[in-house]
Amino acid sequence: HNQLLQSEKMAAIGQLAAGVAHEINNPVGFVNSNLGSLKIYADKLLTVINAYESNDPEQIADARQKADLEFLREDLPSLLKESQDGLSRVTKIVHDLKDFSHVDQAEHQDADLNAALESTLNVVWNELKYKAEVVRELTAIPPVDCVPAQINQVFMNLLVNAAQAIPQHGLIHVRSGSENSHVWFEIEDNGIGMSEETRHRIFDPFFTTKPVGKGTGLGLSISYGIVEQHGGQLSAHNPDGGGAAFVLELPQA
C-alpha cells in the first residue's frame, strides 16, 4: 500500500513537472528569439553611431538606410515589452509553484485557500487549458487552519480529474464560500459524469474508471484521507445539468 501511495505521488510529480516545464518553455522560447532580434537591432544601431562618429554624410545616410530606423523605433519597444511579459510569466509560474508546494511550510497554519486554489490552477494550467475554460466564482472566505501543501494536492487531484472527465472541450466551475463555521469549495465539470455506483465508490482505494496504465486509483482516496485528517469532508454528486461535482468542506481557523 505504501509503495502504491509513493507511486501515485511520483506520477503526480512527474505530470506536474512536465506541465510546468511546458508552461515555462513557451515564454522562454520567445524571449530567446527576441534576444536574437535584439542583437541584430543593436548591431544596426551601433553601425549608425559609428557612421555619425565618422562625420561622413554619405556613410551616415547609408547606415541609416540599412538600419531602417523607422522600423526599429516601432519594433524595439514592443519586442522589449513582449520579453518582459514573458519573463514575468516565468516568475509568476515559479512563485505559484513555490506557493503550491509550500516547501518551507510543512506545519499547520492559517491559510488563504482562495489564494492556494489560484496558485494550484496556475501550476496545473497546462493540464486544463486544452480541455476546459475555467470559470471562477470565488467569494471572500476566512482563513483555514491546515497544511497548505496537502490541501493544494487535493485541489490538484480534483482539477486534473475534472479535466480528464471532459472528452473534448468544456467548462470547469470553481466556487468557494463559507457557512456554519466551515469554508467550502466546489469543483464542477460538464464532462461525462458518473453513475450512482461509481459515485458511491469514487473514494475507495484503488477504484478507478480510467484504463489500465492510466492511474493507480489512489488520487481521490488520498484526497479523501487528507480532508478527513483536517477534520473536513469531501463528497461528490451529479449536478442537474450533467457532469460531476466535488465539494470540499473544511473547518474555519
RAGI-V507472 format. One record per residue. N is the residue number from 1. RES is the residue in one letter. PSI is psi as a letter, one per 20 degrees, with the letter a starting at -180 (none if undefined). Layout:
n:N res:RES psi:PSI
n:N res:RES psi:PSI
This chain:
n:1 res:H psi:g
n:2 res:N psi:h
n:3 res:Q psi:h
n:4 res:L psi:h
n:5 res:L psi:g
n:6 res:Q psi:h
n:7 res:S psi:g
n:8 res:E psi:g
n:9 res:K psi:g
n:10 res:M psi:h
n:11 res:A psi:g
n:12 res:A psi:g
n:13 res:I psi:g
n:14 res:G psi:g
n:15 res:Q psi:g
n:16 res:L psi:g
n:17 res:A psi:g
n:18 res:A psi:g
n:19 res:G psi:g
n:20 res:V psi:g
n:21 res:A psi:g
n:22 res:H psi:g
n:23 res:E psi:h
n:24 res:I psi:h
n:25 res:N psi:h
n:26 res:N psi:g
n:27 res:P psi:h
n:28 res:V psi:h
n:29 res:G psi:g
n:30 res:F psi:h
n:31 res:V psi:g
n:32 res:N psi:g
n:33 res:S psi:g
n:34 res:N psi:h
n:35 res:L psi:h
n:36 res:G psi:g
n:37 res:S psi:h
n:38 res:L psi:h
n:39 res:K psi:g
n:40 res:I psi:g
n:41 res:Y psi:g
n:42 res:A psi:g
n:43 res:D psi:g
n:44 res:K psi:g
n:45 res:L psi:h
n:46 res:L psi:h
n:47 res:T psi:g
n:48 res:V psi:g
n:49 res:I psi:g
n:50 res:N psi:h
n:51 res:A psi:g
n:52 res:Y psi:h
n:53 res:E psi:h
n:54 res:S psi:i
n:55 res:N psi:k
n:56 res:D psi:o
n:57 res:P psi:h
n:58 res:E psi:g
n:59 res:Q psi:h
n:60 res:I psi:g
n:61 res:A psi:g
n:62 res:D psi:g
n:63 res:A psi:g
n:64 res:R psi:g
n:65 res:Q psi:g
n:66 res:K psi:h
n:67 res:A psi:h
n:68 res:D psi:m
n:69 res:L psi:h
n:70 res:E psi:g
n:71 res:F psi:g
n:72 res:L psi:g
n:73 res:R psi:h
n:74 res:E psi:h
n:75 res:D psi:h
n:76 res:L psi:g
n:77 res:P psi:g
n:78 res:S psi:h
n:79 res:L psi:g
n:80 res:L psi:g
n:81 res:K psi:g
n:82 res:E psi:g
n:83 res:S psi:g
n:84 res:Q psi:g
n:85 res:D psi:g
n:86 res:G psi:g
n:87 res:L psi:h
n:88 res:S psi:h
n:89 res:R psi:g
n:90 res:V psi:g
n:91 res:T psi:g
n:92 res:K psi:g
n:93 res:I psi:g
n:94 res:V psi:g
n:95 res:H psi:g
n:96 res:D psi:h
n:97 res:L psi:h
n:98 res:K psi:g
n:99 res:D psi:h
n:100 res:F psi:g
n:101 res:S psi:h
n:102 res:H psi:l
n:103 res:V psi:h
n:104 res:D psi:j
n:105 res:Q psi:m
n:106 res:A psi:j
n:107 res:E psi:r
n:108 res:H psi:q
n:109 res:Q psi:r
n:110 res:D psi:p
n:111 res:A psi:q
n:112 res:D psi:o
n:113 res:L psi:i
n:114 res:N psi:g
n:115 res:A psi:h
n:116 res:A psi:g
n:117 res:L psi:g
n:118 res:E psi:g
n:119 res:S psi:g
n:120 res:T psi:g
n:121 res:L psi:g
n:122 res:N psi:h
n:123 res:V psi:h
n:124 res:V psi:j
n:125 res:W psi:h
n:126 res:N psi:h
n:127 res:E psi:h
n:128 res:L psi:h
n:129 res:K psi:h
n:130 res:Y psi:i
n:131 res:K psi:h
n:132 res:A psi:q
n:133 res:E psi:p
n:134 res:V psi:p
n:135 res:V psi:o
n:136 res:R psi:p
n:137 res:E psi:m
n:138 res:L psi:p
n:139 res:T psi:r
n:140 res:A psi:p
n:141 res:I psi:q
n:142 res:P psi:r
n:143 res:P psi:q
n:144 res:V psi:p
n:145 res:D psi:o
n:146 res:C psi:r
n:147 res:V psi:o
n:148 res:P psi:g
n:149 res:A psi:h
n:150 res:Q psi:g
n:151 res:I psi:h
n:152 res:N psi:h
n:153 res:Q psi:h
n:154 res:V psi:g
n:155 res:F psi:g
n:156 res:M psi:g
n:157 res:N psi:g
n:158 res:L psi:g
n:159 res:L psi:g
n:160 res:V psi:g
n:161 res:N psi:h
n:162 res:A psi:g
n:163 res:A psi:g
n:164 res:Q psi:h
n:165 res:A psi:i
n:166 res:I psi:o
n:167 res:P psi:g
n:168 res:Q psi:f
n:169 res:H psi:p
n:170 res:G psi:b
n:171 res:L psi:q
n:172 res:I psi:o
n:173 res:H psi:p
n:174 res:V psi:p
n:175 res:R psi:q
n:176 res:S psi:q
n:177 res:G psi:a
n:178 res:S psi:q
n:179 res:E psi:q
n:180 res:N psi:l
n:181 res:S psi:k
n:182 res:H psi:q
n:183 res:V psi:q
n:184 res:W psi:q
n:185 res:F psi:q
n:186 res:E psi:p
n:187 res:I psi:o
n:188 res:E psi:p
n:189 res:D psi:r
n:190 res:N psi:l
n:191 res:G psi:b
n:192 res:I psi:i
n:193 res:G psi:a
n:194 res:M psi:q
n:195 res:S psi:r
n:196 res:E psi:h
n:197 res:E psi:g
n:198 res:T psi:g
n:199 res:R psi:h
n:200 res:H psi:h
n:201 res:R psi:j
n:202 res:I psi:h
n:203 res:F psi:j
n:204 res:D psi:p
n:205 res:P psi:p
n:206 res:F psi:i
n:207 res:F psi:p
n:208 res:T psi:q
n:209 res:T psi:j
n:210 res:K psi:q
n:211 res:P psi:r
n:212 res:V psi:p
n:213 res:G psi:i
n:214 res:K psi:j
n:215 res:G psi:q
n:216 res:T psi:i
n:217 res:G psi:k
n:218 res:L psi:i
n:219 res:G psi:g
n:220 res:L psi:h
n:221 res:S psi:g
n:222 res:I psi:g
n:223 res:S psi:g
n:224 res:Y psi:g
n:225 res:G psi:g
n:226 res:I psi:g
n:227 res:V psi:g
n:228 res:E psi:g
n:229 res:Q psi:h
n:230 res:H psi:j
n:231 res:G psi:k
n:232 res:G psi:a
n:233 res:Q psi:p
n:234 res:L psi:p
n:235 res:S psi:r
n:236 res:A psi:q
n:237 res:H psi:r
n:238 res:N psi:o
n:239 res:P psi:q
n:240 res:D psi:h
n:241 res:G psi:j
n:242 res:G psi:r
n:243 res:G psi:b
n:244 res:A psi:q
n:245 res:A psi:p
n:246 res:F psi:p
n:247 res:V psi:p
n:248 res:L psi:p
n:249 res:E psi:p
n:250 res:L psi:q
n:251 res:P psi:q
n:252 res:Q psi:q
n:253 res:A psi:none
